Amino acid sequence: MLANQLMGRPYLWGGTSARAMDCSGFVKTLYFMNGVILARDASLQIKQGEKVEVENDFSNLQTGDLLFFGQKKSDDQPEKITHVAFSLGNTEYIHASGKIERNSFERNSAIYSEYRKNSFVGTKDNRI
């Protein structure tokens, strides 16, 4: 899988090359290599695809679902998407954050990210 081949590559804001990329450039590249055109930025990518209702344990996520992070909508603030990741199915995902790396929503996992779990906003199905 191309996503795994890019592991460890550095993060670069606005980057879309194999040398360095940002989160939305990373998922855009994964989809492009499979014939799917996504918008450039995470805040626009969330407007594409079909919404996936996520179970509390994230068990219904499938490889290729896009995971969006940021600020959830509340009574006094609008939703704000600041990050996107590529689901590897169930609780694991891969994304560009400092470098391209894997994380998990599973608290007992060695790659668990409490920060990402707390900033999770929603999922879209743009599966490739």
Phi and psi in radians as a Rosetta constraint file:
Dihedral C 1 N 2 CA 2 C 2 CIRCULARHARMONIC -0.994 0.35
Dihedral N 2 CA 2 C 2 N 3 CIRCULARHARMONIC -0.679 0.35
Dihedral C 2 N 3 CA 3 C 3 CIRCULARHARMONIC -0.970 0.35
Dihedral N 3 CA 3 C 3 N 4 CIRCULARHARMONIC -0.765 0.35
Dihedral C 3 N 4 CA 4 C 4 CIRCULARHARMONIC -1.208 0.35
Dihedral N 4 CA 4 C 4 N 5 CIRCULARHARMONIC -0.568 0.35
Dihedral C 4 N 5 CA 5 C 5 CIRCULARHARMONIC -1.170 0.35
Dihedral N 5 CA 5 C 5 N 6 CIRCULARHARMONIC -0.413 0.35
Dihedral C 5 N 6 CA 6 C 6 CIRCULARHARMONIC -1.588 0.35
Dihedral N 6 CA 6 C 6 N 7 CIRCULARHARMONIC -0.036 0.35
Dihedral C 6 N 7 CA 7 C 7 CIRCULARHARMONIC -0.907 0.35
Dihedral N 7 CA 7 C 7 N 8 CIRCULARHARMONIC 2.390 0.35
Dihedral C 7 N 8 CA 8 C 8 CIRCULARHARMONIC 1.516 0.35
Dihedral N 8 CA 8 C 8 N 9 CIRCULARHARMONIC -0.209 0.35
Dihedral C 8 N 9 CA 9 C 9 CIRCULARHARMONIC -1.137 0.35
Dihedral N 9 CA 9 C 9 N 10 CIRCULARHARMONIC 2.552 0.35
Dihedral C 9 N 10 CA 10 C 10 CIRCULARHARMONIC -1.272 0.35
Dihedral N 10 CA 10 C 10 N 11 CIRCULARHARMONIC 2.706 0.35
Dihedral C 10 N 11 CA 11 C 11 CIRCULARHARMONIC -1.417 0.35
Dihedral N 11 CA 11 C 11 N 12 CIRCULARHARMONIC 2.412 0.35
Dihedral C 11 N 12 CA 12 C 12 CIRCULARHARMONIC -2.525 0.35
Dihedral N 12 CA 12 C 12 N 13 CIRCULARHARMONIC 2.051 0.35
Dihedral C 12 N 13 CA 13 C 13 CIRCULARHARMONIC -0.987 0.35
Dihedral N 13 CA 13 C 13 N 14 CIRCULARHARMONIC 2.222 0.35
Dihedral C 13 N 14 CA 14 C 14 CIRCULARHARMONIC 1.450 0.35
Dihedral N 14 CA 14 C 14 N 15 CIRCULARHARMONIC -0.067 0.35
Dihedral C 14 N 15 CA 15 C 15 CIRCULARHARMONIC -1.299 0.35
Dihedral N 15 CA 15 C 15 N 16 CIRCULARHARMONIC 2.442 0.35
Dihedral C 15 N 16 CA 16 C 16 CIRCULARHARMONIC -2.393 0.35
Dihedral N 16 CA 16 C 16 N 17 CIRCULARHARMONIC 0.229 0.35
Dihedral C 16 N 17 CA 17 C 17 CIRCULARHARMONIC -1.729 0.35
Dihedral N 17 CA 17 C 17 N 18 CIRCULARHARMONIC 2.923 0.35
Dihedral C 17 N 18 CA 18 C 18 CIRCULARHARMONIC -1.175 0.35
Dihedral N 18 CA 18 C 18 N 19 CIRCULARHARMONIC -0.276 0.35
Dihedral C 18 N 19 CA 19 C 19 CIRCULARHARMONIC -1.336 0.35
Dihedral N 19 CA 19 C 19 N 20 CIRCULARHARMONIC -0.677 0.35
Dihedral C 19 N 20 CA 20 C 20 CIRCULARHARMONIC -2.859 0.35
Dihedral N 20 CA 20 C 20 N 21 CIRCULARHARMONIC 2.539 0.35
Dihedral C 20 N 21 CA 21 C 21 CIRCULARHARMONIC -2.721 0.35
Dihedral N 21 CA 21 C 21 N 22 CIRCULARHARMONIC 2.810 0.35
Dihedral C 21 N 22 CA 22 C 22 CIRCULARHARMONIC -1.679 0.35
Dihedral N 22 CA 22 C 22 N 23 CIRCULARHARMONIC -3.139 0.35
Dihedral C 22 N 23 CA 23 C 23 CIRCULARHARMONIC -1.051 0.35
Dihedral N 23 CA 23 C 23 N 24 CIRCULARHARMONIC -0.827 0.35
Dihedral C 23 N 24 CA 24 C 24 CIRCULARHARMONIC -1.285 0.35
Dihedral N 24 CA 24 C 24 N 25 CIRCULARHARMONIC -0.563 0.35
Dihedral C 24 N 25 CA 25 C 25 CIRCULARHARMONIC -1.135 0.35
Dihedral N 25 CA 25 C 25 N 26 CIRCULARHARMONIC -0.635 0.35
Dihedral C 25 N 26 CA 26 C 26 CIRCULARHARMONIC -1.098 0.35
Dihedral N 26 CA 26 C 26 N 27 CIRCULARHARMONIC -0.936 0.35
Dihedral C 26 N 27 CA 27 C 27 CIRCULARHARMONIC -1.210 0.35
Dihedral N 27 CA 27 C 27 N 28 CIRCULARHARMONIC -0.579 0.35
Dihedral C 27 N 28 CA 28 C 28 CIRCULARHARMONIC -1.058 0.35
Dihedral N 28 CA 28 C 28 N 29 CIRCULARHARMONIC -0.745 0.35
Dihedral C 28 N 29 CA 29 C 29 CIRCULARHARMONIC -1.136 0.35
Dihedral N 29 CA 29 C 29 N 30 CIRCULARHARMONIC -0.772 0.35
Dihedral C 29 N 30 CA 30 C 30 CIRCULARHARMONIC -1.013 0.35
Dihedral N 30 CA 30 C 30 N 31 CIRCULARHARMONIC -0.786 0.35
Dihedral C 30 N 31 CA 31 C 31 CIRCULARHARMONIC -1.221 0.35
Dihedral N 31 CA 31 C 31 N 32 CIRCULARHARMONIC -0.730 0.35
Dihedral C 31 N 32 CA 32 C 32 CIRCULARHARMONIC -1.038 0.35
Dihedral N 32 CA 32 C 32 N 33 CIRCULARHARMONIC -0.717 0.35
Dihedral C 32 N 33 CA 33 C 33 CIRCULARHARMONIC -1.161 0.35
Dihedral N 33 CA 33 C 33 N 34 CIRCULARHARMONIC -0.200 0.35
Dihedral C 33 N 34 CA 34 C 34 CIRCULARHARMONIC -2.000 0.35
Dihedral N 34 CA 34 C 34 N 35 CIRCULARHARMONIC 0.311 0.35
Dihedral C 34 N 35 CA 35 C 35 CIRCULARHARMONIC 1.445 0.35
Dihedral N 35 CA 35 C 35 N 36 CIRCULARHARMONIC 0.232 0.35
Dihedral C 35 N 36 CA 36 C 36 CIRCULARHARMONIC -1.983 0.35
Dihedral N 36 CA 36 C 36 N 37 CIRCULARHARMONIC 2.243 0.35
Dihedral C 36 N 37 CA 37 C 37 CIRCULARHARMONIC -1.661 0.35
Dihedral N 37 CA 37 C 37 N 38 CIRCULARHARMONIC 2.122 0.35
Dihedral C 37 N 38 CA 38 C 38 CIRCULARHARMONIC -1.925 0.35
Dihedral N 38 CA 38 C 38 N 39 CIRCULARHARMONIC 2.737 0.35
Dihedral C 38 N 39 CA 39 C 39 CIRCULARHARMONIC -1.070 0.35
Dihedral N 39 CA 39 C 39 N 40 CIRCULARHARMONIC 2.842 0.35
Dihedral C 39 N 40 CA 40 C 40 CIRCULARHARMONIC -1.313 0.35
Dihedral N 40 CA 40 C 40 N 41 CIRCULARHARMONIC -0.696 0.35
Dihedral C 40 N 41 CA 41 C 41 CIRCULARHARMONIC -1.871 0.35
Dihedral N 41 CA 41 C 41 N 42 CIRCULARHARMONIC 2.617 0.35
Dihedral C 41 N 42 CA 42 C 42 CIRCULARHARMONIC -0.980 0.35
Dihedral N 42 CA 42 C 42 N 43 CIRCULARHARMONIC -0.674 0.35
Dihedral C 42 N 43 CA 43 C 43 CIRCULARHARMONIC -1.131 0.35
Dihedral N 43 CA 43 C 43 N 44 CIRCULARHARMONIC -0.372 0.35
Dihedral C 43 N 44 CA 44 C 44 CIRCULARHARMONIC -1.683 0.35
Dihedral N 44 CA 44 C 44 N 45 CIRCULARHARMONIC -0.568 0.35
Dihedral C 44 N 45 CA 45 C 45 CIRCULARHARMONIC -1.087 0.35
Dihedral N 45 CA 45 C 45 N 46 CIRCULARHARMONIC -0.558 0.35
Dihedral C 45 N 46 CA 46 C 46 CIRCULARHARMONIC -1.163 0.35
Dihedral N 46 CA 46 C 46 N 47 CIRCULARHARMONIC -0.288 0.35
Dihedral C 46 N 47 CA 47 C 47 CIRCULARHARMONIC -1.466 0.35
Dihedral N 47 CA 47 C 47 N 48 CIRCULARHARMONIC -0.118 0.35
Dihedral C 47 N 48 CA 48 C 48 CIRCULARHARMONIC -1.766 0.35
Dihedral N 48 CA 48 C 48 N 49 CIRCULARHARMONIC 2.723 0.35
Dihedral C 48 N 49 CA 49 C 49 CIRCULARHARMONIC 1.407 0.35
Dihedral N 49 CA 49 C 49 N 50 CIRCULARHARMONIC -3.089 0.35
Dihedral C 49 N 50 CA 50 C 50 CIRCULARHARMONIC -1.819 0.35
Dihedral N 50 CA 50 C 50 N 51 CIRCULARHARMONIC 2.411 0.35
Dihedral C 50 N 51 CA 51 C 51 CIRCULARHARMONIC -1.137 0.35
Dihedral N 51 CA 51 C 51 N 52 CIRCULARHARMONIC 2.436 0.35
Dihedral C 51 N 52 CA 52 C 52 CIRCULARHARMONIC -1.954 0.35
Dihedral N 52 CA 52 C 52 N 53 CIRCULARHARMONIC 2.146 0.35
Dihedral C 52 N 53 CA 53 C 53 CIRCULARHARMONIC -1.334 0.35
Dihedral N 53 CA 53 C 53 N 54 CIRCULARHARMONIC 2.175 0.35
Dihedral C 53 N 54 CA 54 C 54 CIRCULARHARMONIC -1.684 0.35
Dihedral N 54 CA 54 C 54 N 55 CIRCULARHARMONIC 2.281 0.35
Dihedral C 54 N 55 CA 55 C 55 CIRCULARHARMONIC -1.238 0.35
Dihedral N 55 CA 55 C 55 N 56 CIRCULARHARMONIC 2.739 0.35
Dihedral C 55 N 56 CA 56 C 56 CIRCULARHARMONIC -0.983 0.35
Dihedral N 56 CA 56 C 56 N 57 CIRCULARHARMONIC -0.539 0.35
Dihedral C 56 N 57 CA 57 C 57 CIRCULARHARMONIC -1.708 0.35
Dihedral N 57 CA 57 C 57 N 58 CIRCULARHARMONIC 0.100 0.35
Dihedral C 57 N 58 CA 58 C 58 CIRCULARHARMONIC 1.103 0.35
Dihedral N 58 CA 58 C 58 N 59 CIRCULARHARMONIC 0.262 0.35
Dihedral C 58 N 59 CA 59 C 59 CIRCULARHARMONIC -1.178 0.35
Dihedral N 59 CA 59 C 59 N 60 CIRCULARHARMONIC -0.330 0.35
Dihedral C 59 N 60 CA 60 C 60 CIRCULARHARMONIC -1.603 0.35
Dihedral N 60 CA 60 C 60 N 61 CIRCULARHARMONIC 0.009 0.35
Dihedral C 60 N 61 CA 61 C 61 CIRCULARHARMONIC -1.231 0.35
Dihedral N 61 CA 61 C 61 N 62 CIRCULARHARMONIC 2.493 0.35
Dihedral C 61 N 62 CA 62 C 62 CIRCULARHARMONIC -2.120 0.35
Dihedral N 62 CA 62 C 62 N 63 CIRCULARHARMONIC 2.738 0.35
Dihedral C 62 N 63 CA 63 C 63 CIRCULARHARMONIC -0.966 0.35
Dihedral N 63 CA 63 C 63 N 64 CIRCULARHARMONIC 2.265 0.35
Dihedral C 63 N 64 CA 64 C 64 CIRCULARHARMONIC 1.766 0.35
Dihedral N 64 CA 64 C 64 N 65 CIRCULARHARMONIC -0.280 0.35
Dihedral C 64 N 65 CA 65 C 65 CIRCULARHARMONIC -1.104 0.35
Dihedral N 65 CA 65 C 65 N 66 CIRCULARHARMONIC 2.535 0.35
Dihedral C 65 N 66 CA 66 C 66 CIRCULARHARMONIC -1.715 0.35
Dihedral N 66 CA 66 C 66 N 67 CIRCULARHARMONIC 2.298 0.35
Dihedral C 66 N 67 CA 67 C 67 CIRCULARHARMONIC -1.850 0.35
Dihedral N 67 CA 67 C 67 N 68 CIRCULARHARMONIC 2.269 0.35
Dihedral C 67 N 68 CA 68 C 68 CIRCULARHARMONIC -1.998 0.35
Dihedral N 68 CA 68 C 68 N 69 CIRCULARHARMONIC 2.476 0.35
Dihedral C 68 N 69 CA 69 C 69 CIRCULARHARMONIC -2.273 0.35
Dihedral N 69 CA 69 C 69 N 70 CIRCULARHARMONIC 2.737 0.35
Dihedral C 69 N 70 CA 70 C 70 CIRCULARHARMONIC 2.663 0.35
Dihedral N 70 CA 70 C 70 N 71 CIRCULARHARMONIC -2.257 0.35
Dihedral C 70 N 71 CA 71 C 71 CIRCULARHARMONIC -2.044 0.35
Dihedral N 71 CA 71 C 71 N 72 CIRCULARHARMONIC 2.117 0.35
Dihedral C 71 N 72 CA 72 C 72 CIRCULARHARMONIC -1.234 0.35
Dihedral N 72 CA 72 C 72 N 73 CIRCULARHARMONIC 2.660 0.35
Dihedral C 72 N 73 CA 73 C 73 CIRCULARHARMONIC -1.167 0.35
Dihedral N 73 CA 73 C 73 N 74 CIRCULARHARMONIC 2.433 0.35
Dihedral C 73 N 74 CA 74 C 74 CIRCULARHARMONIC -2.404 0.35
Dihedral N 74 CA 74 C 74 N 75 CIRCULARHARMONIC -3.109 0.35
Dihedral C 74 N 75 CA 75 C 75 CIRCULARHARMONIC -1.072 0.35
Dihedral N 75 CA 75 C 75 N 76 CIRCULARHARMONIC -0.538 0.35
Dihedral C 75 N 76 CA 76 C 76 CIRCULARHARMONIC -1.981 0.35
Dihedral N 76 CA 76 C 76 N 77 CIRCULARHARMONIC 0.094 0.35
Dihedral C 76 N 77 CA 77 C 77 CIRCULARHARMONIC -2.612 0.35
Dihedral N 77 CA 77 C 77 N 78 CIRCULARHARMONIC 2.536 0.35
Dihedral C 77 N 78 CA 78 C 78 CIRCULARHARMONIC -1.392 0.35
Dihedral N 78 CA 78 C 78 N 79 CIRCULARHARMONIC 2.832 0.35
Dihedral C 78 N 79 CA 79 C 79 CIRCULARHARMONIC -1.118 0.35
Dihedral N 79 CA 79 C 79 N 80 CIRCULARHARMONIC 2.452 0.35
Dihedral C 79 N 80 CA 80 C 80 CIRCULARHARMONIC -2.393 0.35
Dihedral N 80 CA 80 C 80 N 81 CIRCULARHARMONIC 2.016 0.35
Dihedral C 80 N 81 CA 81 C 81 CIRCULARHARMONIC -1.620 0.35
Dihedral N 81 CA 81 C 81 N 82 CIRCULARHARMONIC 2.194 0.35
Dihedral C 81 N 82 CA 82 C 82 CIRCULARHARMONIC -2.153 0.35
Dihedral N 82 CA 82 C 82 N 83 CIRCULARHARMONIC -0.123 0.35
Dihedral C 82 N 83 CA 83 C 83 CIRCULARHARMONIC -2.733 0.35
Dihedral N 83 CA 83 C 83 N 84 CIRCULARHARMONIC 2.631 0.35
Dihedral C 83 N 84 CA 84 C 84 CIRCULARHARMONIC -2.411 0.35
Dihedral N 84 CA 84 C 84 N 85 CIRCULARHARMONIC 2.572 0.35
Dihedral C 84 N 85 CA 85 C 85 CIRCULARHARMONIC -2.397 0.35
Dihedral N 85 CA 85 C 85 N 86 CIRCULARHARMONIC 2.858 0.35
Dihedral C 85 N 86 CA 86 C 86 CIRCULARHARMONIC -1.858 0.35
Dihedral N 86 CA 86 C 86 N 87 CIRCULARHARMONIC 2.081 0.35
Dihedral C 86 N 87 CA 87 C 87 CIRCULARHARMONIC -1.225 0.35
Dihedral N 87 CA 87 C 87 N 88 CIRCULARHARMONIC 2.403 0.35
Dihedral C 87 N 88 CA 88 C 88 CIRCULARHARMONIC -1.763 0.35
Dihedral N 88 CA 88 C 88 N 89 CIRCULARHARMONIC 0.159 0.35
Dihedral C 88 N 89 CA 89 C 89 CIRCULARHARMONIC 1.714 0.35
Dihedral N 89 CA 89 C 89 N 90 CIRCULARHARMONIC 2.504 0.35
Dihedral C 89 N 90 CA 90 C 90 CIRCULARHARMONIC 0.964 0.35
Dihedral N 90 CA 90 C 90 N 91 CIRCULARHARMONIC -2.147 0.35
Dihedral C 90 N 91 CA 91 C 91 CIRCULARHARMONIC -1.657 0.35
Dihedral N 91 CA 91 C 91 N 92 CIRCULARHARMONIC -0.160 0.35
Dihedral C 91 N 92 CA 92 C 92 CIRCULARHARMONIC -1.714 0.35
Dihedral N 92 CA 92 C 92 N 93 CIRCULARHARMONIC 2.611 0.35
Dihedral C 92 N 93 CA 93 C 93 CIRCULARHARMONIC -2.602 0.35
Dihedral N 93 CA 93 C 93 N 94 CIRCULARHARMONIC 2.840 0.35
Dihedral C 93 N 94 CA 94 C 94 CIRCULARHARMONIC -2.208 0.35
Dihedral N 94 CA 94 C 94 N 95 CIRCULARHARMONIC 2.471 0.35
Dihedral C 94 N 95 CA 95 C 95 CIRCULARHARMONIC -2.798 0.35
Dihedral N 95 CA 95 C 95 N 96 CIRCULARHARMONIC 2.925 0.35
Dihedral C 95 N 96 CA 96 C 96 CIRCULARHARMONIC -1.759 0.35
Dihedral N 96 CA 96 C 96 N 97 CIRCULARHARMONIC 1.951 0.35
Dihedral C 96 N 97 CA 97 C 97 CIRCULARHARMONIC -2.654 0.35
Dihedral N 97 CA 97 C 97 N 98 CIRCULARHARMONIC 1.573 0.35
Dihedral C 97 N 98 CA 98 C 98 CIRCULARHARMONIC 1.521 0.35
Dihedral N 98 CA 98 C 98 N 99 CIRCULARHARMONIC -0.817 0.35
Dihedral C 98 N 99 CA 99 C 99 CIRCULARHARMONIC -2.776 0.35
Dihedral N 99 CA 99 C 99 N 100 CIRCULARHARMONIC 2.957 0.35
Dihedral C 99 N 100 CA 100 C 100 CIRCULARHARMONIC -1.360 0.35
Dihedral N 100 CA 100 C 100 N 101 CIRCULARHARMONIC 2.116 0.35
Dihedral C 100 N 101 CA 101 C 101 CIRCULARHARMONIC -2.586 0.35
Dihedral N 101 CA 101 C 101 N 102 CIRCULARHARMONIC 2.896 0.35
Dihedral C 101 N 102 CA 102 C 102 CIRCULARHARMONIC -1.712 0.35
Dihedral N 102 CA 102 C 102 N 103 CIRCULARHARMONIC 2.569 0.35
Dihedral C 102 N 103 CA 103 C 103 CIRCULARHARMONIC -2.467 0.35
Dihedral N 103 CA 103 C 103 N 104 CIRCULARHARMONIC 3.036 0.35
Dihedral C 103 N 104 CA 104 C 104 CIRCULARHARMONIC -2.463 0.35
Dihedral N 104 CA 104 C 104 N 105 CIRCULARHARMONIC 2.648 0.35
Dihedral C 104 N 105 CA 105 C 105 CIRCULARHARMONIC -1.517 0.35
Dihedral N 105 CA 105 C 105 N 106 CIRCULARHARMONIC -0.155 0.35
Dihedral C 105 N 106 CA 106 C 106 CIRCULARHARMONIC -1.392 0.35
Dihedral N 106 CA 106 C 106 N 107 CIRCULARHARMONIC 1.995 0.35
Dihedral C 106 N 107 CA 107 C 107 CIRCULARHARMONIC -0.958 0.35
Dihedral N 107 CA 107 C 107 N 108 CIRCULARHARMONIC -0.586 0.35
Dihedral C 107 N 108 CA 108 C 108 CIRCULARHARMONIC -1.490 0.35
Dihedral N 108 CA 108 C 108 N 109 CIRCULARHARMONIC -0.016 0.35
Dihedral C 108 N 109 CA 109 C 109 CIRCULARHARMONIC -1.402 0.35
Dihedral N 109 CA 109 C 109 N 110 CIRCULARHARMONIC 2.565 0.35
Dihedral C 109 N 110 CA 110 C 110 CIRCULARHARMONIC -1.154 0.35
Dihedral N 110 CA 110 C 110 N 111 CIRCULARHARMONIC -0.325 0.35
Dihedral C 110 N 111 CA 111 C 111 CIRCULARHARMONIC -1.917 0.35
Dihedral N 111 CA 111 C 111 N 112 CIRCULARHARMONIC 0.352 0.35
Dihedral C 111 N 112 CA 112 C 112 CIRCULARHARMONIC -1.088 0.35
Dihedral N 112 CA 112 C 112 N 113 CIRCULARHARMONIC 2.431 0.35
Dihedral C 112 N 113 CA 113 C 113 CIRCULARHARMONIC -2.179 0.35
Dihedral N 113 CA 113 C 113 N 114 CIRCULARHARMONIC 1.836 0.35
Dihedral C 113 N 114 CA 114 C 114 CIRCULARHARMONIC -1.136 0.35
Dihedral N 114 CA 114 C 114 N 115 CIRCULARHARMONIC -0.658 0.35
Dihedral C 114 N 115 CA 115 C 115 CIRCULARHARMONIC -1.002 0.35
Dihedral N 115 CA 115 C 115 N 116 CIRCULARHARMONIC -0.860 0.35
Dihedral C 115 N 116 CA 116 C 116 CIRCULARHARMONIC -1.167 0.35
Dihedral N 116 CA 116 C 116 N 117 CIRCULARHARMONIC -0.687 0.35
Dihedral C 116 N 117 CA 117 C 117 CIRCULARHARMONIC -1.084 0.35
Dihedral N 117 CA 117 C 117 N 118 CIRCULARHARMONIC -0.724 0.35
Dihedral C 117 N 118 CA 118 C 118 CIRCULARHARMONIC -1.252 0.35
Dihedral N 118 CA 118 C 118 N 119 CIRCULARHARMONIC -0.403 0.35
Dihedral C 118 N 119 CA 119 C 119 CIRCULARHARMONIC -1.785 0.35
Dihedral N 119 CA 119 C 119 N 120 CIRCULARHARMONIC 0.144 0.35
Dihedral C 119 N 120 CA 120 C 120 CIRCULARHARMONIC -1.151 0.35
Dihedral N 120 CA 120 C 120 N 121 CIRCULARHARMONIC 2.276 0.35
Dihedral C 120 N 121 CA 121 C 121 CIRCULARHARMONIC -1.902 0.35
Dihedral N 121 CA 121 C 121 N 122 CIRCULARHARMONIC -0.769 0.35
Dihedral C 121 N 122 CA 122 C 122 CIRCULARHARMONIC 3.067 0.35
Dihedral N 122 CA 122 C 122 N 123 CIRCULARHARMONIC 3.132 0.35
Dihedral C 122 N 123 CA 123 C 123 CIRCULARHARMONIC -2.330 0.35
Dihedral N 123 CA 123 C 123 N 124 CIRCULARHARMONIC 2.524 0.35
Dihedral C 123 N 124 CA 124 C 124 CIRCULARHARMONIC -2.179 0.35
Dihedral N 124 CA 124 C 124 N 125 CIRCULARHARMONIC 2.557 0.35
Dihedral C 124 N 125 CA 125 C 125 CIRCULARHARMONIC -1.703 0.35
Dihedral N 125 CA 125 C 125 N 126 CIRCULARHARMONIC 1.814 0.35
Dihedral C 125 N 126 CA 126 C 126 CIRCULARHARMONIC -2.149 0.35
Dihedral N 126 CA 126 C 126 N 127 CIRCULARHARMONIC 0.519 0.35
Dihedral C 126 N 127 CA 127 C 127 CIRCULARHARMONIC -0.831 0.35
Dihedral N 127 CA 127 C 127 N 128 CIRCULARHARMONIC 2.483 0.35
